[in-house]
Amino acid sequence: MTPLTWLYVPGDRPHVVAKALTVGADVVVIDLEDAVAPDRKEYAREATAELLAEPQPVPVHVRVNALDGPSAAADLTAVASLPGVSGIRLPKVTSPEQVVRVAEETAPADGGAPVLHALLETALGIERAHAIASAHAALRSIALGEADLRADLGVRDDAGLDWSRSRVIVAARAAGLAPPAQSVHPDIRDLDALAASCAHGRALGFLGRAAIHPRQLPVIERAYLPTGEEIEEAETIVKAATTDQGAQALPDGRFIDAAVVAAARRTLSLARRK
């Protein structure tokens, strides 16, 4: 199933993590970085390692601390090989070499590679987006960390991030990765603003979104699931494509070709979540 929702929870609050595993998020992200105070880092790491010593009912990612900081190495050592870890999220990635180093250092002794996800949160990371996205087979996605990026760029208006958003979408596609998920919407009360932001993100090419509160999850899912009209249109396109090979026009005059058919099939695949 294509994930649409990623719920962030602080690693130093294991009771909150336990609840998060039951609220319907496609992926739970245990945060050892921004959500945890410096004097709680060690406890968060230990609590997370204890919880993830066993497989979990939903996929769980762990966001470790910044790779150039003092805590990242201990984080990776503690969690990279645990049975309950489905992926590791790397914050503030600025170079492909960082991805390669983490992939090699955390690779299991019996072969294979960990599943990594890179967050681009600086101007330098955005400039190197494609190189990072294609750095290693262990990397499965890239995404933005918009709060840090906004501060780094000095952006005051949300539209000022749209170029960076499009940049990571193009880089992910060029590297053969899944479409990026949107960064978190920080206001957990204004669900109308969240829905509008998701609609804008979907129009840009994002697929799904990270959340910081369970109440945001259904809003994100509704925004990213195809509507009944979109499903009907996709069914019409796919049905027409099965009757003829090559480009053709629908009864209403719209032209379809292989690219349009492929997009329609993606819509129908996503609709199966309903």
Secondary structure, 3 states (H helix, E strand, C coil): CCCCEEEEEECCCHHHHHHHCCCCCCEEEEECCCCCCHHHHHHHHHHHHHHCCCCCCCCEEEECCCCCCCCHHHHHHHHCCCCCCCEEEECCCCCHHHHHHHHHHCCCCCCCCCCEEEEECCHHHHHCHHHHHCCCCCEEEEEECHHHHHHHHCCCCHHHHHHHHHHHHHHHHHCCCCCCCECCCCCCCCHHHHHHHHHHHHHHCCCCEEECCHHHHHHHHHHHCCCHHHHHHHHHHHHHHCCCCCCEECCCCCEECHHHHHHHHHHHHHHCCC
